[in-house]
Amino acid sequence: MFHNYLVIAFRNLWKHKLFSFINVVGLASGIMVCLLALMQVKSTFEYDLFHPHPERTYRIITDVTGQNGNKQSFAMTPLPLGDLLPREYGFIEKSARIYFGLRGEVSGNGKTLYASGAFVDPTFFEMFGYKLSAGRPALEPNTVVLTSATAQKFFGAANPVGKTVLIRDQGHFTVTGVLAPAEKSHLNFEMLASMATRQTDAQLTNWNDTYSACTYILAKKGMTRQTLDQALPVVSARINRLLGTKSPIQYGFRAQAMSEITPDLEDLISITGAGATTIGSLLSFGVVALVILLLAGFNYVNLTLARSLSRAREVGVRKATGALRSQLIGQFLIESTVLALLALGLAYLLLMAVEPLPIVQRLTQNTRYDAALWLYFCLFALATGAVAGLVPARVLSAYQPMQVLRGQIGPRLFRGVGWRKALIVAQFSVTLTAAVFMLVMYRQFSYMGTGDYGFNRENILNIPLTGSAADVGKYRLLANGLSKQVGVERVGAVSESMGHYADDRRMRRERRGDAVPIQNFAVDHNFVPSMGLTVVAGQNLPESVSDSAGHFILINETAVKALQFGSPQQAVGQTLWLDSTDVQVAGVLKDFNFMSFKWTIMPLMVRYEPKRFRVLQVSVAGGAAETVVSRIEKLWKQINPREPLSYGWYQEELYEQHMHWDDQLFFYVLIGMALSIACLGLLGMVTYTTETRTKEVGIRKVMGATVMQIVVLLSKSFVSLLLIAGLIALPAGYSLGRLFLQEFAYHVSVGAETLAVCFGAMLLIGGLTIGFRTYRAALANPTDSLRNE
């Protein structure tokens, strides 16, 4: 019997090729997005499974409460906590600190590359399951272990153990080992150095720094989670008393089990890197996937019922010959599951097509296509087919043989203003809402890439200073050479291009006064004229390249207010404390957006610090771009023959930084899928209507109705459904767009033009879908439809 059902299923799919194609494509689109969601979930729960004692390993979380009462939760702790806990609590077997202060240019084996890592305690290699493929752990001062990928980049196939690498601003380190390729971990690093290197670092005893280190503990066997939860508040209270009532922050420590780190249930502020998937992102993408699949499921129901008239006689004959309703339901469910399995194959091909996109790589984290994953895929496809086919199976199997054989049958489930019309409205409402939201996103990102930040970015060529090119002597030699080239108006240097991020430091009016967070950049004296900034009080930084030039700083108007100066003029000449160094305010800059539009303008300080310069900015005269670039290439080869030259125009870089074309392309694909599925569903409903009104159309044409009158008659009810969908979706899309824009300090508005463009596009595409099918029905020869009368 099962074999017969399969034969019938394939015969029907082959007989109605267009119907089968539409259903397979619609279900494949929905299943593909759901497969991505399944892969994301599977990938998320594959983290940190290789550690030896995950059930006894905990990460300490720090809840930081500021003076304004706002609380932020960090996946990091002050460095001294890692020493205090095992020393004073016997139920803790050992602890390990990971201090993410190891990053910058690394030189080794004649190569200079950027790498990042951390200083770790010796216990790190005991608590975590990272294996060494060569050598031993880094235990002594100035020793380091490299990941296999990092070792390959520097030393190729040679054994790096015993070799020396130079880490900028950290010194020389001896490579003691190479880590074997590890499974997925929430920790992300390229090298690990011994914490003993920093044994004289003041940070090891600084309770005020919560931003650079993670603390993990390994509990003794038999210890309960409750014991740890009771001890940590006591530690928090003790540290808060130590900091005193004048401290701007208060700590609260709590434990997080290894199994709770990924997915991140709290969206913690973290610097650990890889395992940053939050439960919110999982749920959000899962909902998107299920909505698209639900739209495809609606299509299957609609299209199946639209073809139900051609299956009525088959059902009547089978029932008349003794077939049970359960047998008919089984037959129709097998047809839907066969269709779903075909859709699964097409969905896999679609998945392979979008897999190279960076956002897909981030979602799946290179999940392996193992047997378990394929089992999930197949079970999901079978479940999709069964659920989608259940309603048509119950409707079709309910036909009564006598009514069918007399020609008195027609689907009764979707009549009037019931489910048939509700499904169309739901499909287009969801699609239109998503389209409005995506257009708002596009406009905001475009605004961030092209808006007025308050600084000049036209005709400026950014040249990254990496490797040996970042050497102060080479930078000055290159800058001097470029400044003499025809077409070059000015050459400046900064630590980071404006419009992205900045480094955060602390500044005080008095050495022991309250600290004010301040963003800072390292710049030279050409920064102000190159960026077209305005000095509202005082003067620009001095042109001197001596160390004494670093004594002077520029601050912005917001910093003047934060430091509680009465006016910019009063701030000029004042001595301030930057960490433990005194600096003098040379001038005050007019406020401008030096970071992303996501944040309001913050206090800013710029200072001459040539060791931090990482970008050379060349102001080019109009029309001289090609000539200047060719001369830069020649001069670069003379000064840095071993370093490749890379450059980019500032305006283009800022635009590309915010537009995120790869990510947006993926979301456009999702909206295109949703719209295609909705139009297929609409096509199915129009097909259903025209088939059930074939004789009516024939009679009207015989009575003299024109083709256009027939088209209007068949189309007006569906156009009204699109209008209803617009009335529902436009307010929803507007609300979601406004909610999204609240994340940005400076943003566009959700104007009437945004809503009109999306609504007009939906009406156009939906109208063409309706018009195509109704026009074909109106052109039909009435004698064909009335021949049986």
N, C-alpha and C positions, 0 to 999 in steps of 0.2 A: 504493500500500500504506500509506504513511504517513497518507494522508487517511482510509483505512478504519480504521486504528488509532485515530485521533482520534475518529471517529464512534462506534466501539465504546466508547471510554473515556467519552465524554459520556453515552452511553446507560446504561452501568452506573452512573455517578454519579447520574444522574437516577432510575434504577430503585430504587436503595437510598438514598433521601434521608436517612434518619436516620443510616445508616452514613457517608455522605459528609459530613454536617454535623459529626458527631463528629470525623472525621478532619481536616477543614478547620480546625475550631476548635482542636484539639490542636496541629496543626502550626503554625497561625498564632501561637499563644501562644509556642511555642518560637522561631519565626523572628523574632517581634517583639523578643525579648530579644537575639537574635543580631544583628539589625539595629542595635540600640543599641550593641552591642559593636563592630560594624564602623564605625559612625559615630565612636565614641570613638577607635578606632585611627586612622582617617583624619584626625580632627581633631588628634590628638596629633602626627602627622607633618607637619602643615601649618604648624607654627611656624617662624619665622625663615627663610623661604624668599626674602624680598625684600631681604636685605642684599647689598651689592655683592661682597664677597669672603668668603663663608662658609668656603671651604676654607682661608683663611689667617687666620681670626679665631679667637682662643682666649679663654676665660675662665679666670682663675686661681682655683684652689681652695685653701683653707687648711685643713690638718689641724692641729687644736689638741689638744695632749696636756697634760693637767693633772698636778698633782703626784701624784694617786692613780693615774696611768697610764691613765686613761680617755681615749679619743680621740674627738673629734667633728669632722666634716667640714663646712665652711662654703662656701657659694657666694660669700662675701665675703672681703676681704683688708684689712689695714691700709692707710690712705690713702697713706702715703709710697711704697708699692710701685709705684704707677703712674708716679711720677717716676723711680724708680731703674732700672727695667728698660730703657726705651729709651735712657737716658743711658749705661748701662754695657755694653749688648749691641748690637752693630752689626747683628745679624740681625733685630732688631725694628724695624720701620719706624715705628710710632707706638703709643701706648697711650691709653686713655680710661678715666677714672674716673667712676663714677656714685655719688654720695653721697646716700643717701636720708635727708636731714635736713630736708626741706622739706614740712611738713604743718601743718595748722591752719586757723583761720578766715581766709578771704580776702575782702577787701572791694573792690568795684569796681563802678562804674556804679550806685551806690546799693543794691547787693545785698551781703549777707554770707553766704557759704556755706563749707562745709568742703571742702578740696581737698588732695590729696597729690601730691608730685612729688619731684624730685631736683635736686641741683647737678651739672652735667656739665662736662667739659673741652671746649674748642672742637673737639678732634678727634672728639668723639662724632658730630657731624653729618657728618663725613667717613667714619668707619668704618661707620656704620650707615645703612640705607636709608630713613630717615624723610624724607619730602619736605615742603616748605613750600608751603602753598596761598596764603600771603600773607606779605610781609615777609622778614626774614632771620633767621639764627640768633642766639641770645643769646650774645654774646661779651664784652661789657663788664660791669663790676660793676653789680649791681642791675638786670639786664635778664632778661627771662623770655620764653619762648615757650609758648603754650597749645595744647592739643589742640583740634581743631575742636569736640568736644563741650563742653569747658570754656568755650571762647570763646562758644559759643551760649548756655550757661547765664547768663553774665554780661552779654553785650553783644547777644544776639539776632542779628539780621541785620546789625548795624552792624560796620564794620571796626574791630577793637580795636587795630590797630597804632598805636603812639604814645600809647596810653592808659596810665594808671597804675593799678596795683592795690596794695593794702596787705595784706601777709602778716603775720599776727600773730606777734610776737616776732622778725620778720626785717626789717621795714621796708617802704619803698615800692619797687616794681619797675616798670620801663617795659616794656610789651609790645612786642617787636620783630618777632614773627612768629606765625603760626598753622600748626600741623602739619596736613597733609592726613590724612584717614582712612587708617590703615595696615593692612596685613595682620596676621595673628596673630603675636604676639611674646611671648617669655617675660618681657619687661619690661613693667611695668604702672605708668603714671603719668598725671597730668592736667596737669602743667606741668613745664617744664625751665628752671632758672635757671643763669646762668653761674657756673662754679666760681670765677671771679675775685672774686665777691662774698665768698668765704670765704678770701681770700688771707692774712688775718692770723689765721685760726682755728688754734688749737693742734692741732686734730685732724689737720691736714695733715702734721704731723711726729710724730704719736703712733703708735708701733709697738704699743702695748698694746691698741688698739681694733680688733677684727675683726668688728664686728657691724653696721656701717652703710654700707659702701661696697663696690662691685664693681669689679674691675679687668679690663679687656679689652685684648688686644694684637693688633696686625696684623703678622704676620710678613712679611718680605721674600720676594719670589719666589725659589723655589729652596731655601728653608730647609726642612729635614726636621723632622718631629716629634721625632725622636731628639735633635736638637741642643737643642731647648727642654727636653726631659725631663732632659737632662744638666745644663743650666744652673740650673734651679730649685732642686734640692737644695743647690747651692753657695750660692745666695742665702739659703736657709733657714738653713744653718749660720752664715752671716755675721750674720744678724739675731739668731739665738739667742745668739751671743757678745756682741752689742751689748746685749741685754737682761740678760745676766748669769745666773749660776747661781741667784740668789735669785728670779728671775722665777717666778711661779706657773704659767706656761704655756710651752710650746715649740711653735714653728711648723714646719710642713712644707708647702711650696708645690708645686703640680703644675698641669698644664695640662689643660683640657677643651675639645675642639673644639666649634665652634658646633653641629654636627650631633648632638652627644652631650648637649646641654642638655635637650632634650625628645624623648622621655620621659626622666625622671630615673632613671638606672640605680642611683643610690646613695642616694636619698632625702636629699639634702643639706639642711642648714639654710639657708634662703634668705629674703630679704626682697624678691625681685624680683617676686613677685606671680603673674602669670597662668599661666605654664607650669609648674605644679606637679604635673602628672601623672607618677606614678611607674610604673616597669615593673611593680612589684608590684600596683598597682591595676588596670593593664591586664590582667595575667594572671588576677587574682582574678575580675574581672567576666567575662572571657572564659570561665573555667571554669564560672562560674554559668550563663552563657548556653548553653554546650555541654551541660551537664548537663540543663537544662530541655528543650533540643532533643532530647537523647538519649531522655529520657522520652517525648517526643511521638513519636519514631521507633519506640520500643518499642510504643507504642499502635497505630501504623499496621500494624506487623507482626502484632500480636495480633489486631486487628480484621479485617485482611485474611484471615488464616488462619481466623478464626471464621466468615467467610462463604465459606470455600473449598468447603464442600459444595455450595453453589449454583452454583459455577463448574466442578465436576468434570465434569459431562456435556458442557459446552461444550468443555473441553479434550479429552475423549475423542473427541468428534465431529470436532474439527478435526484431531487427530492421525490419526484413521482416514481422513480425506480427504486426507492427505498433508502436513499442516503440520509444519514442522521445529521442534525445541525452541527454536532460536535465534529463530525468528519469534514463538513464544509469549512468550519472555522479553522480546523487544522490545515486544510489545503491553502486557504488564503494567508494564514500566518507563515506557512512555508514559503509562499511566493514573496511575502514581504521580507523574510529573513534572507532569501536568496538575493533579492535586490540589495539588501543592506550589505551583504558580503561582497557583492560586485562594487558597491559604493566604497567599501573599505579598501579594495585594491586601488581604485582611482584616488581615494583620499591619501593613500601612501605615496602615490606619484606626485600629488599636489604638495605633500609634506616635503618630499625631496626637492621640489622646485623652490620652496621658500626657506629651506634649511640654511642656505648660505647667508641669509640676512642676519646682521649682528643681534637684533632683538630676539630672533629665534634662538640663536646660540646662547644668549643670556637666559632665556626661558628654560631651555632644556639642559644647559650645562653639559653638553656632549654626552647625554644619557646613552648608554649602550643598548642596542637592539637585541637584548637577550631573549631567552625563551619566555621568561616571566612577562616581559613587556608585550611580546606578541600574544601571549595568552590574554592579557588585559585588553588588547586591541580587539581580538576575536570575540571575547565575551561581551565587550561593549557594543560591537556591531550587531551581535545576535540580539542583545537586549533592545537596541535601537529598532531593529526590524520588527521584533515582537510587539513593542509598544506602539510603533507607528501603524502596524497592520491590525491592531486589535479592534479599533472602531470600524474600519471598513469590513472586517471579517464578520463582526456581529450584525452590521446592517445588511450586508449581502446575504448572509445565511438566514436572515429572518423572512425573506420573501416567501409568500405562499404560492404553491404550485399552480392552483387554479387561476389566481390573479395574473400570474406571469404568463401562462399559456393563452389567456384571453387578451393579453396586451394591456392589462389594467395596472401596470406597475410603474413605479418611479420612486426614487429615493425620497423618503418623507422626513428624514432627520433634519436636513438643512433647508427648511422652507421659511418664508417670511423674513423677519429680521433676526433670525436666530444665529446659530453658530457659524453658518456659512459667511454671513456678512461680518460677524464679529471677528472671525479669523483674518479676513482681509484688512479690517481696520487695525487689528493688533499688529499685523505684519508691517504695514506701512507706518504706523505710529512709532514702532521701535526703530525702524530704519531711518525715518526722518529725524527722530530725536538724536540718534547717533550722528547723522550728517550735520545737524546744527552744532553739536558739541565739537565735532572734528574741525568744522570751519572756524569756530571760535579759537580752538587750539592753534590752527594754522595762522590765523591773524595775529594772535599773541606772540607766537614764536617769530613771525615775520617782523613784528614791531620790535622785538628784542634784538633782532639782527640788523635792523635798518634805522631804528629810532635815534633821536638826538640824546646822546649821553652827556653832552656838555664838553666833550674833548674832540679834537680833530683826528680823523682816521683815514682821510683821503690822501692818496699818493704817498703812503708810508709803507715801506718795505720792512717786514720783520724777519730778522735773521737769527735763528736760535743759536746760542753759544753753548755747545756741548763738548764733552771730552776735553782735549787739550786747548780747544778754541776758547774755553772759558777762563784760561789763564789770564791774569790781569795784564801781563806784559803783551801777550798776543792780542788781547782785546784792544789795548791802546794803540798798538801798531796798526791794526786793521782799521780802527776808527780814524786815525790820522790819515791813513792812505785814502780812505773813502771820502773824507771831507775835502780832499784836493781834486776829486773827479768832477768833470764838467757835468752839470745837471743835478748834482747833489747839493741840496740847500743846507742840510744840517744832519749831523749824526749824533744820536743819543743812545743811552743804554738804560735798561730797567731790569728789575728782577723778575717781573711778570707783566705780560700785556694787560692793559686795562680792559675792563668789561667782563671779567670772569670772576676771579677770586683774589683774595689778598691774605697776607700773613697777619696773624693776630698777636699783639703784644700788649703790655701793660705800661701805662705812663702815670706819673704822679707829679703834683705841683711841689710836694715836699718829699724828702727821701723816705720818710716813714709815714707818709700820708696815705689816704685811700687811693687805690689804683683805679684807673679808668681804662677799660678795654679800648684799644685803638688799632685800626688796620694800618698796615705800613707797606711801603714799597721802597726798594733801593733804586735810586735814580741818579743821573748826573745833571749838570747845570743846563743842558740842552732840553731837558724834559719839559719844562714849562713852555718855551716857545714852540717846540715841536708839536705838543698837544694843543696849542692854542689856548692855554689856561690864563686866567686873570689873577694877578696878585693884587688883592684889595688893600693890603697894608704891608709895610716893610719892603723887602726886596727878594729877588731870586737867590738860589743857592750860589755860592761863590764858584768861579771857574777853576779854582785851584784843584789839583789832583793829589795834593798832599793829604796825609792822615788827618790833619787839623780840619779839613773841609767837612769831615764827618761829624764835627761838633755842632754844626748848624742843621736845622731842620725847617721844613715848611709844614704847616698844619692847615686844615680847612676850617671853614666857619663853624661847622658842626662840632669840631674838636674844641674850638674856642668856648662854645656853650658848655660842652661836657666838662671842661676844665675850670668852668666858672669864672672866666674872664669877662669883664664888662663889655668889651668891644674888641674887634681885631687889632686896633691900634694899641690897646693895653697889653695884648699878648706878645707883641713884638719886643724882642730883647729879653724876655723872661727865660729863666733857667728852669728846666724841667728834668725829671728823672725818668729815664727809659731803662727799665729793669734796675740795674745798679750803676748806670752810666749817666752823667749829667750832660744835657744837650741844651742848645740855645735856639729860641724861635727867631729865624731870620725873616720870615714873612708869613702871611696868611693868604691862602688860596680861596677864591670863590668856590662855593660848593658845586660839585659835579658828580655824576654817577660813575664811580670808578669800578663798581662791581655790577653784577647782573641786576636787571630790573626787578628781580624777585625780592630784593631787599631795599629798604629805605637808605638814604645817604647816612653813612656812619662816620664817626670821627676818623680822620685820616692824618697820617704823618708820612712824609717822604724825606729820605736822608741819603747822603752820598756814602754808599758802601760797595765799592767795586768788586769785592769778593763774592757778592751775591748776584752780580749781573748775569742774566741768562738770556736776554734778548737784546739784539742790536737793532735800533730803529733808524732807518735811513729815510729822511724826507726828500722826495724826488720832485723836481720841477715838472710841470705839466708838459706832456709830449716827449719826455726824455726817458721813458720807462725802459724801452728795449735797449737803448744805448747804455744806460746805467747798469742794467742787469748783466750785460755781457762784460762790462768792466769789473763788476763785483766778482764775477766768476774767475776772471784772470787773477785779480789781486788775492782772492781767497786761496787759490792753488799755490801761489807763491808763499803765503804765510802759513797755511795749514794743508800741506800736500797729502797728509794721511787722513784727514777728516773730510767726509763728503759735505758739500754745501747744500743746505735746504733753506728755503725762504718762502714767504707768502705775503701777499698784499693784505694789510691790516683790515681793510674794509671787507674783503672776501672772507678772511678768517673769522671775523666777528659774526658775519652772516651765517657761515657754515656751523659755527659753534652752537648757535641757538636753534637752527632750523631742524637738526636731527633728521635728515632726509630718510635714512634707512628705517628709523622707527616709524616715521609718519607713513612711509610707503606701506608698511605692514598693516597699519590701521586703515589706510585707504583700501587695501585688499579686503579687509574684514567688512568694511562698509559696502564695498562692491559686491561681496558675496551675499550680504544681507539684502541688498537691493535686488540682486538677480533672483534670489530665492523668492522675495516678495512678488516680483513681476511674474515669475513662473506660477506662483499660487494664484495670482490674478488671472493669468492666462487660463489656468484650470477652471476657475469659476466662470469666466466668460464662455469657455468651451461648454461647460455644463449648461449654462443658460441658453446658449444658441441651439444646443442639441434638443433640449426640452421644448423649445419654442419654434422648432423647424416648420411645423405645419402652420403655425400662426403667421410666420414670416411669409410662407408661400401664399396664404390667403390674402394677406395685405398687399402683396405684389400683384396678385391677380386683380384685386380691387383698385389698383392704380397707385399704390404707394411708391415713392421714389427710393432710390438707394440711400440717399442722405437721410430721408425720414426713417428708414429702417435702422440705419446706423445710430441715429439719435435715440430711437426707441430702445434699442438694446444697450446703449452705453450710459444713459443718464443715471441709472441707479448705481452703476459702478463709479462714475465720476463723483456722485454725492458721497460715496464711501471714502474716496480720497480726500474730499473736503472735510469730512468728519475726522479722518486721521490727522489732517493738518491742524484742526482745532484742538486736538489732544496733544499732538507732538510739539507744536511750536511753544506753548508755555513750558512744557517739560524740558525741551532743549534750551530754552532761555534760562530756566532756573539752574540747570546743570552747568551751563556756560558761566553764569554769574558765580556759581560756587567754585568753579575752577579758577576763575580770575581773581578770587579773593586770596589765592596763594601768592600773588604778585603785588608788590608795593606800587608798581607803575604798570598799567595795563590798558588794553583797548576796551571799548564798550561793545555790548551785544546789541547792535543797532538793528533797525528795521530792514536794512539792506541785507544783513546776514540771514535773517529769517526768510526774506522774500526770495533770495537766490536758492536756498534749499527747497522751499516749498514749490517754487517754479520748476526746478529740476525734477522734483517728484511728480508733479502734474504732467510734465512733458513726457517723461519715460512711461508713467502709468497710462497716460492718454494714448501714446503710440501703441502700447500693448493691447489696450482695449480696442482701439480703432482698427488695428490690423485684423483681429479675429472677427469683429462684428462686420467689417467691410467684406470679408470673404463670405460670411453668412448671407449678407444682403445681396451679393452677386449670384447666389445659387439659383438654379433654374427651378421655378415653383412647381413645374410638372413632376420633378423628381420627388419632392416632398409630399405631393398630393396624389401620387399614383396609386397608393394603397387604399385611398378613400373610396 
